[in-house]
Amino acid sequence: MSSNEIAIQVTGLSKCYQIYDRPRDRLKQFFAPKLQRAVRRESRRYFREFWALRNVSFSIKKGETVGIIGRNGAGKSTLLQMICGTLTPTEGEIQVHGRIAALLELGAGFNPEFTGRDNVYLNGSVLGFTREQIDARFQEIVDFADIGEFIDQPVKTYSSGMYVRLAFAVQACVEPEILIVDEALAVGDIGFQYKCYKRMEALRAKGVTIIMVTHSTGSILEYADRCLVMSDGQLVGDTHDVLAAVLAYEKGMLLTQAAPKEKRPPADSSNTKDAKALKAIQLEHTNVEIGEKRFGSARAIIESLQIYKSDGSSLSEKPLVRAGEELTLDYTILSSEHIDDIALGVSISKAQGGDIWGDSNIGAGIPISLTPGEQHVVYKVKLPINTGDYLVHCGLARVGKGDREELDQRRPMMRLKFWSPRELGGVIHAPIQIQLEDE
């Protein structure tokens, strides 16, 4: 590629931090080397080195949309901060050709004492715009952020959602040549996220280079032309086969978690626990990673849910689910006693917003009764859902005799990632078929 085609060139980039075990070691490191050199003694270090990035090199063409994925601590945010110039590399070189607008973290670049209006002008001036140029874009920014009269309130009074609304509006509406977004959109509501992605699509159509860092691999699949994979501060993958990169990444992430029961044992009626023991399990066993909320009387609980694909493989083997593919939901239920009139429900939602699908044995007209001990319930379903990240919610309740007793509600219980070969609007994957009348 010629230099005129390059938006960002990164060569041999490394970043090292000095880690001190005790505050006084920092002071020793400041004075001791000078004294040791004066008396010609061998210098001693009072810190450990931590390399957040190590010898990273790549180039990004103008107009590309590049997704960067990797575990927490892989070096993604450090890399973006150095590209933006807010961090200095220890080694290596970065060349940037174009005006960068960056949304690196919540409220980055905002003065909390200033009003939203003041921060719009402050951020605009940092991006190189005159006051007259910001005046011309100000109403567009305010309309996009949609925070009403709070535009004239100090941003320290803003909610996290209002922060990100205004921050993204400023960065996206000043017509950048390079837009960098680092996971910040995750705090926005689903409607605002949709508006942001539509804006990013418009910028991409104008030839803006976009770099996005997100744990939402569904967004990477939908928007990225290319994928960079980071691990332990190193670039371990760089490919235009975005699907292959996401599959490899998701499989690696799932394999580091507790392995699911590929072949479950038969129900064990002797595995009987009283309600107190089940309550302890309910309180202790939650999916902390996605902030699961779990509640209910715990006379019976959902111990686990395993999901298998149409070919019998588990999500640890093949993490992405194709739209319309049949899924097997295998529940393990523990009950402390005999309970009739059971409702076992499942629903799916986006990260923010209400459920987009749900069903239960009650709706299907299939009664369930629980006996003391362990038992399994299997559901099968085909879900025509578009590419994206979704949350699975499950609930166990007793619904007989005109009342309802919540036994074990798990919201959300796990993540589910769908992929569809054709991009459609909304969440339902229902491609149209077109027949043109013969002329």
N, C-alpha and C positions, 0 to 999 in steps of 0.2 A: 504494500500500500504506500502511496505517496504521502508526504507529510501533510498535504492539504486535505486528505481524507481522514486524518486522525483527530479525534476529539480529546482523548486521554492516552498518554503513553507512560506506563509504569515500568521502571527498570531496576531490578535488584533491590527492591524496597524491603527494609527491615526496621523494626522498632524495638528497642530494649529499654526496660524499666529497671531501676535500682530498688530492690526490696530490702527494707531494714526491719530487723526483728524487734528492735527497741528504739525509742526516740533518741536516746543518747548516742546510739551508733551513727546516726546522721551527723551529729556534732563531731564525733571522732573522725568520721570520714572527711570532714571539712578541714580539720586542723592537722591530723596525724601525718598525712603524706608529706606535707611541707616540713614538719619536724624530722621525719625519717630521712628525707632527702638532705636536710641540713647536716645530719650526723652520718650520712652515707650508709644508712641501714636499708634493708630491703623493704619496699613498700608493702603495706598490708591493707586489704580491703575489708570493710565492715558491712558489706551488703552482698545480696545475692542477685544475680542477673535473671530477669524474666523477659524472654523474647516473645512479645505479642505478635510480631510478624517476622518472617524469616525468608529473605530472598524471593520476593514475589515480583513477577514480571508478566505484563500483558499489555495489549493495546485495545482501545475501543474506537470503532469507526463512528464518524458523525452520523447521526440518525438511527443508531442502534438502540434497542431496548435490552438491557442486560440485567438479569436477575442474579443475585449473589445469595447462596444458601450455605448453611453450616450450623453446627451446634452452637449453643451459647459459649462464648469464650474462644471461638474459632479465629477471631481477628477481624471480623467483618466491619464492625463499627470503627475500629482503629484504622483500618484501611480507608474508609470513607472520610474520616476526620483529616487524614493526611492529604487526601485528594483535595479536600476543601481548604486546606491550609491552616486548620485550627490545631494541628499537631505537626511537630517537626520530625522528619525521619532520622533515625540513627545512621542508617546507610541507605544508599540508593537515590534515585532521581524520579521526579514526577513532572511531566509536561502536560499542561492543560491548555487547550485551544478553544476558548469560548467562555462566555459569562456563565458562572455556576450559580444556581439557586438550590439551596439544600435545606431539607427538613430532617435534621439529624436526631433530634430528641425533643421531648415535649418542652415547648417554650424557649428553645435555644435561640439566642439573639434578642430576646425580649427583655426590656427593663421592667421589672415587676411594679415599680412605682409609677411608670408612665401609663397613660391611657392607651387603649387600643389604637386610637387615631394617631397618637404620637409615635407608637411603635411601628405603624405602617410606614410613616415617613422616615423613621430611623432605619428600618430594614431596607427600604427603597434606596436610601442614600448609600448604604453599605454596598448595595448591588450596582451602584454607579449611576443612578437616575437623579436628574435634577428635580427640584420641587415642582416645577411646571409639568414634568413628565409624570410624576406621581399624582398630581392633581387630575391629570387626564384619565388615570386608571383607578382613582380612589373609589368611585361609586361602584365600579365593577368588582373591586375587592370586597367592599362592604356587602354587596348583594350576594356574592359567592359565600362569604363567611356566615351570613344570616344570623348575626348575634344581636340584632336590634340595637336598643339604646346602650347596650354594654360597650359599644365602640368608644364611648366617651367616659368609661369607667376604668380605674387602674386594673391592669391585667392580673394583679395579685388577687383580685376578687373573682377571677374566672374559674370555672370548672375545667377539668382536664379536656372535656369535649370542646369547650369554647376556645381554649388555648390552641388546639390543633386545627380547629376551623379557621381561625384567623391566620395562623402560621402558614397553613397550606394555601390559603387564598392569596396571601402576599407573594409567596414563592411562585405560584402557578400563573398569576395574572400579570406578572411583570415581563412575560415573554422571555424566559431564559433560553440560552443555547444548550445548556446542560442542566438537567433536573435530577437531583439525588434525594431519594426518600428512604429513610431508615426506620422501618417498623412503626413510625409514628401514627399511621392511619388506623392502627389496631384499636385506638381508644375512641374513634369516632363511631357514631351510630350507623346502622346499615344504610340509611338513606344518604347520609353524607359520604360514606365510603363509595357508594355508587356514583355520586356526583364527581368525586375526586378521580375515580378511574375513567369516567367519561372525559374529564378535562385532560387527563394524561393521554388518552387516545387522540384527542384533538391536537395536543402538542406533538405527539409522535407523527401525526399526519403532516405537520408543518416541518418535520425534519429535526425536531429537538432530540438530543441524545438523552436517554433516561437510564438511570441506574437505580434499581430497587432492591433493598434488603428486607426480607420478610420471612417469617416462619410459615406463611401461608403458601405452600407449594402449589396450591390450586391457582393462585394469582400469578405465580411464575409461569405455570403452564399456559395460562390464558394470554398473558401479555408479552412475555420475554421472547426475543429472537435468539437469545444465547444465554448460557448459564455458566457461572463460575462457582465452583465448589471449594469451600475453605475448610481446613481441618488443622487444629493445633498451630495456627499461625502460618500455615503454608497453603499455597494454591495447589489442590490435588486434582482438579478437574476444570476443563475449559472446552465447552462443546456447544455446537448449534443443535445437537440432538437433545433438546430440553427434556423431553419425556424420559429418555434413558438416564439422564443425570438425576432427575427427580426420583425415579424408581430406585436407583442405586442409593441415593441419600436416605429415602424413606426406609428402605430395607435395613440399612445400617443402623438407623435410629431405633427401629423396632427390635432389632436383634440385641441391642444393649439393654432392653427392658426385660422384665421377667418373661420367660418363654411361656406361651400358652400351652394348654393341654391339647396336643395334636390329636390324641386318641383318648377320649375321656373314659374313665372307669365306669362300670355300671353303678346305678344308684345304690347308695349304702344306707339302708334304713337303720343300721346300728349307729350311724354318725348323728346321734341325737343330742342337741344342746338345749338347755332351758332358755327362756326368754332373756334372762339376765346376761347369759354368755353371748347370745345373739346381739344384744344391745351393745355389748363391749366391742364386738366385731364391727357393728354399724358405725360406732363412734371413731374407731381407729383406722378402718380401711376406707380411704377415700382417694380419689385421683387428684392429688394436690396440684399436679401440673396444669390442669384445666380448671381448677377451683371448684371441684365438685361439692355440692351441698347435699347432705344426706339426712333424712329424718323419717320418723315413723315409730310405731309402738315396738317393732322388732320381734313380735311373736313369730314372724317369719321374715326372712331377708333374701335379697338377691345376692348370692355369694359371688357370682361371676357371670360374665357374658362372653362367649367366644363366637366370632363371626367367621364363616367360611364362604369361599367363593364357589361359583358354579362348577369349577373343575376339582373341587375338594381341597384346594390350597387355603392356607390361613393367611391373614393379613400380614403376618411376619414374613411370609414368602413373597407375596405379591401385594404390596400396600395399596395400590390404586384400584378402585372399583369402577368398571365401565358402566356408563348409563344404561339402564335396562337389564343389567346382569342379575341373575338370581342369587340371592344371598340366603344363607342358613344362619339363623340366630339361635344359638344353643345356650339356654339359661341353666345355671345350677342354682336351685332354691334350697334353702335350709329352713325347716320349720320346727318349732318347739312342741307343736301339738296338732291335732286334727283340726283343719279349718276349711269350711265349705264356702262357696260363693266367692271364689277368688277372681280378681281382675288383674291380669298381667299386661301392662301397656308399654308401648314403645313409641317414641316420636323422634323426629329429626328436625333440627333448626340450623339456621346460619349462626355465625358467632354472636351477632347481635340480632335481636328481633324474635318474633314469635315462631311457633312450629310451622314447618312447611309440609309435614306429613305425620300421620300418627294412626295407630290402630291397636286393637286389643282382642283378646279372646272373647270378650263380651260382644264386641261388634261383629265378630266372626260367628257368633252363636255356638261357641264351644265351651262348655262348663269345665272349670278346673277346681279340684279339691286337693288340699295338701294333707299329707300324713306326716307324723313325726319322723325327722331325719332328713336325708338328702334325696332330692329327686330332680329330674331334668324335664324341661319343656322346650320343644323345638318349634320355631316359626320359620317359614320360608316366604320370601317376598322378592318381587322385581321392582326396582325403583328407577323411573326415568328421570334422573336428576342430572343437571348440568355440572360441568367442571367447577370444582370449588372445595373449600374446607367446610365441614359440617360437624355438628355435635349430636351425639346420641343420648337421649334421655330415657330412663326406664322407671316404671313405678309398679309396686305390688300393693294391692289393697283388698279388703273384704267389703263387698258391696251389698250384701243381702239384708233382708228385713227392713228395708226403707232407710237405712243409714249407711254410712261409709266410714271405715276405719283404715287410715293410712298405715300400712305395715312397714314399707321400705321404699321411699322415694329417692332416686339417684339422678340429680340434675346438675350438670351433665355427667354421664358415666364414662364416655370415651369419645374419641375423634373418629371421623370417617372421611375419606378423601375420594371424591368422584372425578372421573375423567371422561369426556365425550369428544369424539373426533371432529365434531363440527360445532363452531361457536354460535350459540343462540342467546337471545335475551332472556332475562329472568332466571328462575331456578329449575323449571321443568324442561326436560329434554324431549321435545316433541317436534321433530323436523317436519316441515310441510313438504308435500309432494305437489309438483306443478305440472299441469298438462295444458299445452298451448293448442288452441284451436287451429286446425289446418287452414292455411291460407288458400 
